[in-house]
Amino acid sequence: MNFIRKHWFILFLLAALTLGLLFPSAGIALSMGNITPTVLIIAIFFITGLTLPVEKLKSGLKEYRVHIFLQLFIFIVIPLYFFLTLHLFDKYFTDNLTIGIYALACLPTTVSSCIMFTQISRGNVVTAIFNATLANILGVVVSPILLSLFLNTAGDAMALEDILRVFTGLGYKIIVPLITGIIFHRFMPDILSGIKGTLSLVSNIALLIIIFMSFAKHTGEFSQTDLGQTVIAMCIYLALSYLVFVVLSFGISRTLGLDRELTITALYVAPQKTMALGLTLITTFFAGKNISIGLILLPLLFYYPWQMIVSGVIRSILISRTPARS
């Protein structure tokens, strides 16, 4: 029972994927075209704005070295790693999976998971909040630009009107509800603080419904006979890549002389990738394109639960080696 309580989101994520594959018609009907996912996305980022401690941005500025390191790791090191290594392994992946890995590479870190793991592992929570908030704000603009550069390098450049369409879509789905939520947070912080857990639960449930509908809508794309070995190769590649990111995060932290708390923070903030913004970016970016969005989503749908599993292991190791606080 304790295991289910700890890992309920990952278990329900796997259930959402399975139900999407088994009952695609139900997911398509629930989507109502694209109305339901859009409404849920707007709700998620409104809730994110409500619970985003923007005031922490000012108080976190003093740790500038770790901020520069983490933002460069998220938006430069990880994309560059995938760009270089995918050229070595691209023969094992389909074009759509390769695009999906590029899309994953461009995403910011998680909003809440990295903060939660930092807190329970006794890391520097303020630094985690600062960088998660900053990365997700930057990601609305930086992630589409990075993905456009990747596609351009791969010979699949986007027209200017398509890029503008993406920013417009992200604007009303993310920026407007996020800013609205931040404004509400400013005027009722005490009330929102008391229902933060409920808001987080609602946001996670909305995300699971979006995943179910997304998989249901694109379930026909997973019937390719040669997809099995390709997906296995992708999972192995991404699993090993995440471990590389964790080791790199630790190594750079020690090289920079960061203390134990900041090093712990880096282990969670640097390698993780957000699911909420990822789903929104991918579906918005490739809307109307003759492309397999379902397959493009697969790298993210594997990477997210894997990062939670590895983070859980790291947390157990850190807690076992950390003396209890008096």
Secondary structure, 3 states (H helix, E strand, C coil): CHHHHHCHHHHHHHHHHHHHHHCHHHHHHHHCCCHHHHHHHHHHHHHHHHHCCCCHHHHCCCCHHHHHHHHHHHHHHHHHHHHHHHHHHHHHCCHHHHHHHHHHHCCCCCCCHHHHHHHHCCCCHHHHHHHHHHHHHHHHHHHHHHHHHHHHHCCCCCCHHHHHHHHHHHHHHHHHHHHHHHHHHHHCHHHHHHCHHHHHHHHHHHHHHHHHHHHHHCHHHHCCCCHHHHHHHHHHHHHHHHHHHHHHHHHHHHHCCCCHHHHHHHHHHCCCCCCHHHHHHHHHHCCCCCCCHHHHHHHHHHHHHHHHHHHHHHHHHHHHCCCCCC
